[in-house]
Amino acid sequence: MNVRKNFFFIVTLLIITATTFLQSQLLEDKRQHSLLLRGIDLTLQQQYDSAETVFKSIIAEFPRHPAGYLYLAGLLQARNTDYGDWFNAKRYDSLLTIVENLSLPLINNKGTEAFGHYYTGSAEAFRSYTKSENGNLPSGIYYGMSAGASLERCVAIDSSFTEAKNILGSFYFWRSKMAWIPFISDRSEEGIRLITESFSHPYEKHLASHNLMVIFTEQKRYADAEKYGRIMLKEYPDNRLFLWNMMTVYEQWNKKKELQDVVVRLLSSTMKGQVINRYAEAVCRLKLARFALDENNPGTAKKELNMVIALRPFIGNVKGNLKKKISDAEDLLETIEHQ
């Protein structure tokens, strides 16, 4: 009986301690906290204009805090990744500069030092991502290393700082790809562990899920990747980022039925977007054409291929090699017509 009482006491203590650690990393102002959660939710619902309004409200009400600026920059990045259209790099960079400037007073204050390093590291990580996406790999690596150093300082000050472990874990995992260099160690498993810990944080759950899906797909751990996709798609069934991730998982896993289902869902969500990502549309329609051919339905295949070819006016206006997809569609259509 005493053993049982002690067991429940320890479990209760652990829960209280974990909750205390987590609460210490949430925004102290309840309104700011609720607004941030609302903005994240709207972003995941792909209601970007509404999410932007919420993040602007945070900036208006808490102008000296970096959170609103950081998440507004993250929104711009998310919208551009989803829509694949024009990106306001100047506005994005200015928001990240404000984050870095507002982080300095936090770094210089013992009570908020960890938060300052977290926001600085997050801004540097955002810069790393966009620099790399735009083909500037040296700058991407530079900002990635700076982000890793800032977040290591954050966790060194507060080892329970769950919010920082997502980006830091990703940094450890991908840097481990260079472990063949003598002074770089393989910390990939540690990186996965840190990202998994950050999944419990309400501000990080969506990013942690995405990072884990990408990493587990890279490792061919498809069931693990699928698990996180299912969790997020249960909450946000039309989210195109997670539908795209699931498409990649099922394609590499060679699960044809599941792949076909998720391609149909992704195309439907893409066509309902406020801005239609024509590259994503082309990818989905090409896959549907190939599925139709496998099912001995050339009529449907030709219809899908012609719709891809009709996207020619959008070449050069979207991220992704739309020209290549149109060329693939033309080649496949020619093959069908000569059978």
Backbone hydrogen bonds, N-H to C=O, Kabsch-Sander energy under -0.5 kcal/mol:
donor,donor_aa,acceptor,acceptor_aa,energy
5,K,1,M,-2.3
6,N,2,N,-2.8
7,F,3,V,-2.4
8,F,4,R,-2.4
9,F,5,K,-2.2
10,I,6,N,-2.4
11,V,7,F,-2.5
12,T,8,F,-2.4
13,L,9,F,-2.4
14,L,10,I,-2.5
15,I,11,V,-2.3
16,I,12,T,-2.5
17,T,13,L,-2.7
18,A,14,L,-2.8
19,T,15,I,-2.4
20,T,16,I,-2.4
21,F,17,T,-2.5
22,L,18,A,-2.4
23,Q,19,T,-2.9
24,S,20,T,-1.8
25,Q,21,F,-0.6
25,Q,22,L,-1.4
26,L,23,Q,-1.2
33,H,29,D,-2.5
34,S,30,K,-2.5
35,L,31,R,-2.6
36,L,32,Q,-2.2
37,L,33,H,-2.2
38,R,34,S,-2.1
39,G,35,L,-2.6
40,I,36,L,-2.4
41,D,37,L,-2.4
42,L,38,R,-2.5
43,T,39,G,-1.9
44,L,40,I,-2.3
45,Q,41,D,-1.6
46,Q,43,T,-1.3
47,Q,42,L,-2.7
48,Y,46,Q,-1.1
51,A,47,Q,-2.3
52,E,48,Y,-2.6
53,T,49,D,-1.8
54,V,50,S,-1.8
55,F,51,A,-2.5
56,K,52,E,-2.4
57,S,53,T,-1.7
58,I,54,V,-1.9
59,I,55,F,-2.0
60,A,56,K,-2.5
61,E,57,S,-2.4
62,F,58,I,-2.6
65,H,62,F,-1.7
70,L,66,P,-2.4
71,Y,67,A,-2.6
72,L,68,G,-1.8
73,A,69,Y,-2.1
74,G,70,L,-2.2
75,L,71,Y,-2.0
76,L,72,L,-2.1
77,Q,73,A,-2.0
78,A,74,G,-2.6
79,R,75,L,-2.9
80,N,76,L,-2.0
81,T,77,Q,-2.4
82,D,78,A,-2.2
83,Y,79,R,-3.1
84,G,80,N,-2.6
89,A,87,F,-1.7
92,Y,88,N,-2.2
93,D,89,A,-2.8
94,S,90,K,-2.0
95,L,91,R,-2.0
96,L,92,Y,-1.9
97,T,93,D,-2.2
98,I,94,S,-2.0
99,V,95,L,-2.0
100,E,96,L,-2.3
101,N,97,T,-2.4
102,L,98,I,-2.8
103,S,99,V,-1.3
104,L,100,E,-0.8
104,L,101,N,-0.6
106,L,102,L,-0.6
107,I,103,S,-2.3
108,N,104,L,-2.0
109,N,106,L,-1.2
110,K,108,N,-0.5
112,T,109,N,-1.4
113,E,109,N,-0.8
116,G,112,T,-2.0
117,H,113,E,-2.0
118,Y,114,A,-2.1
119,Y,115,F,-2.7
120,T,116,G,-2.2
121,G,117,H,-2.7
122,S,118,Y,-2.4
123,A,119,Y,-2.3
124,E,120,T,-2.3
125,A,121,G,-2.2
126,F,122,S,-2.3
127,R,123,A,-2.1
128,S,124,E,-2.3
129,Y,125,A,-2.3
130,T,126,F,-2.3
131,K,127,R,-2.6
132,S,128,S,-2.2
133,E,129,Y,-2.6
134,N,130,T,-1.8
135,G,132,S,-1.7
136,N,131,K,-2.5
137,L,135,G,-1.5
140,G,136,N,-2.1
141,I,137,L,-2.7
142,Y,138,P,-2.3
143,Y,139,S,-2.7
144,G,140,G,-1.9
145,M,141,I,-2.5
146,S,142,Y,-2.1
147,A,143,Y,-2.5
148,G,144,G,-2.3
149,A,145,M,-2.1
150,S,146,S,-2.3
151,L,147,A,-2.5
152,E,148,G,-2.0
153,R,149,A,-1.8
154,C,150,S,-1.8
155,V,151,L,-2.4
156,A,152,E,-2.1
157,I,153,R,-1.7
158,D,154,C,-2.2
161,F,158,D,-1.9
162,T,160,S,-2.2
164,A,161,F,-1.1
165,K,161,F,-0.5
165,K,162,T,-1.3
166,N,163,E,-0.5
168,L,164,A,-1.8
169,G,165,K,-2.1
170,S,166,N,-2.0
171,F,167,I,-2.5
172,Y,168,L,-2.4
173,F,169,G,-2.4
174,W,170,S,-2.5
175,R,171,F,-2.2
176,S,172,Y,-1.5
177,K,174,W,-1.1
178,M,175,R,-2.2
179,A,176,S,-1.9
181,I,178,M,-2.3
184,I,181,I,-2.1
185,S,183,F,-0.6
187,R,172,Y,-0.5
187,R,185,S,-0.9
191,G,187,R,-2.4
192,I,188,S,-2.2
193,R,189,E,-2.2
194,L,190,E,-2.4
195,I,191,G,-2.3
196,T,192,I,-2.5
197,E,193,R,-2.0
198,S,194,L,-1.8
199,F,195,I,-0.9
199,F,196,T,-0.6
200,S,197,E,-1.3
201,H,198,S,-2.0
204,E,201,H,-1.2
205,K,201,H,-1.6
208,A,204,E,-3.3
209,S,205,K,-2.3
210,H,206,H,-2.0
211,N,207,L,-2.8
212,L,208,A,-2.6
213,M,209,S,-2.3
214,V,210,H,-2.4
215,I,211,N,-2.5
216,F,212,L,-2.9
217,T,213,M,-2.0
218,E,214,V,-2.0
219,Q,215,I,-1.9
220,K,217,T,-1.3
221,R,216,F,-3.1
222,Y,220,K,-1.2
225,A,221,R,-2.0
226,E,222,Y,-2.9
227,K,223,A,-1.8
228,Y,224,D,-1.4
229,G,225,A,-1.7
230,R,226,E,-2.8
231,I,227,K,-1.9
232,M,228,Y,-2.0
233,L,229,G,-2.7
234,K,230,R,-1.6
235,E,231,I,-0.9
236,Y,232,M,-2.8
239,N,236,Y,-1.9
243,L,239,N,-1.9
244,W,240,R,-2.4
245,N,241,L,-2.2
246,M,242,F,-2.3
247,M,243,L,-2.3
248,T,244,W,-2.2
249,V,245,N,-2.3
250,Y,246,M,-2.8
251,E,247,M,-2.1
252,Q,248,T,-2.2
253,W,249,V,-2.2
254,N,250,Y,-0.7
255,K,250,Y,-2.4
256,K,254,N,-0.9
259,L,255,K,-2.5
260,Q,256,K,-2.8
261,D,257,K,-2.1
262,V,258,E,-2.2
263,V,259,L,-2.3
264,V,260,Q,-2.0
265,R,261,D,-1.9
266,L,262,V,-2.6
267,L,263,V,-2.6
268,S,264,V,-2.2
269,S,265,R,-2.4
270,T,266,L,-2.6
271,M,267,L,-2.5
272,K,268,S,-0.9
273,G,269,S,-0.5
273,G,270,T,-1.1
277,N,275,V,-0.6
278,R,276,I,-1.1
281,E,277,N,-2.3
282,A,278,R,-2.2
283,V,279,Y,-2.4
284,C,280,A,-2.4
285,R,281,E,-2.7
286,L,282,A,-2.3
287,K,283,V,-1.8
288,L,284,C,-2.5
289,A,285,R,-2.2
290,R,286,L,-1.9
291,F,287,K,-2.4
292,A,288,L,-2.4
293,L,289,A,-2.0
294,D,290,R,-2.1
295,E,291,F,-1.4
296,N,293,L,-1.9
297,N,292,A,-2.7
301,A,297,N,-1.8
302,K,298,P,-2.8
303,K,299,G,-1.9
304,E,300,T,-2.3
305,L,301,A,-2.4
306,N,302,K,-2.5
307,M,303,K,-1.5
308,V,304,E,-1.6
309,I,305,L,-2.4
310,A,306,N,-1.7
311,L,308,V,-1.9
312,R,309,I,-1.5
314,F,311,L,-2.2
315,I,312,R,-1.9
317,N,314,F,-2.3
319,K,84,G,-1.5
322,L,320,G,-1.9
325,K,321,N,-1.4
326,I,322,L,-2.3
327,S,323,K,-2.1
328,D,324,K,-2.4
329,A,325,K,-2.2
330,E,326,I,-2.4
331,D,327,S,-2.3
332,L,328,D,-2.4
333,L,329,A,-2.5
334,E,330,E,-2.2
335,T,331,D,-1.9
336,I,332,L,-2.2
337,E,333,L,-2.4
338,H,334,E,-1.1
339,Q,336,I,-1.4
